[in-house]
Amino acid sequence: MEGDVKKGYLLVVGAKMKKLRRICGLDQVEVMRAMGYSSTSSVSQIEKGIKGMAFKRLESAAELFGVPAVVIASEKDYTLENLEMIKGLYTIIDRQQSGDTPQNYHALKDLIKITAK
């Protein structure tokens, strides 16, 4: 049973990685480089749910895709549209961080993290 749960989790994470890569218009080579892998087979295996990744690499992927790491790491399986919306909101929030509304910035960023769980 435990192996089935882990496999299901890896499949969900892998599907989100692939969706986010496509949303960002990136190929596996670009993701491979950003995550510090030496071949695209690692990225391919992650996207297929065959392999997991260290948190450091997860953070690199999140930065590359412009989303919080929790969006990728959560067990929630987002639709392509939901991932596009989260990415868009996160981009807007990051741009507004330098403005005069730091409380709104942190509140919105926390809201995204909560809804990603």
N, C-alpha and C positions, 0 to 999 in steps of 0.2 A: 504494500500500500504506500509506504513512504517513497519508494522509487517512482511510483505513478504520480504522486504529488509533485515531486521534484521535476519530473519530465514535463508535466503540465505547466509548471511555472516557467521552465526554460522555453517552452513553446510560446508562451504569452510574451515573455521578454524579447525573444527573437523576432516575433511578428512585429512588435513595436519598433524594434531597431530597424527592420526593413522598411516599415512605413515611414519612419522619420527620415531615413536616408533618402527615400524617394521624394518626400516633401521638400527636402533641402536640395534636391537635384544633384546628389552626390553619387559617386560610384564606390564600389567596395575598396578600391585602391586608396581613395581619399580617406575613407573611414579607417582602413588598416593603418595608414600613416599617423592619423590623429590619435589612435588608440595605442600606438606603439607596438603593433604586431609586425612580423617580418614577412607574412604572406597573407593573401586574401582568403586562404582556406580557413583561417581562424574566424574571420568575419562571416564567412559563409556558414560555418558550423554554428555560430551564435544565432544567426538569423533562422537557421533550420531547427533550433532548439536542441541541438546535439551537445553543445558545450556552453558552460557558463563563463563568467568573466570576473576578474578581481575588481574590487570597488574603485581602485585607482583608474582602471580602464573604463568603468562605468561613468565615472565623473568626466573623463575625457570625451566620451561619446555624448554625454549630456551637454557639455560646453559646445561641442561641434554642432549639435542639433539645435542649440538654443532653447533647451527646456531644462527644468529641474531634474536632477538625477532620480528623484522619487517617482517621476512620471514613467521612467523606463523600468525602475526596479519594482514598482508596485505589481500586485497580482491582477490588477484591473486590466482588462483587454479593451483598449480604446478603439473606436472606429477611426478611420482615416480623417474624417471630418472633425472629430473631437481632438485629435492630435494637432491638426492644423489650427484649430481655435486656441488650444493651450499654447502652442508655439507663438501665435500671433499676440496673445495677451502678454506672454512673458516678454516678448520683444518690446511691446509698448511700455510695459512696466520698467524694463531696464532703461529705456530712453527717458522716462520721466523721473528716474532716480536723481538726476542732476537738477531737477526743478525744485520748486519751493514746497513740495508736498511729500516730505519723507514719510510721514505717518501713513498716508494713503499708499505709498509705494510698498511699505512693509506689510500693511494689511492685505493688499491685493496679492502680494507674493505668498503670504501665508495661506490665503484662501486657495490659491492654485495648489499649493502643497497638500492642503487638507482634502480638496476634492480629488486629488490624484490617488488618494489612498483607497 
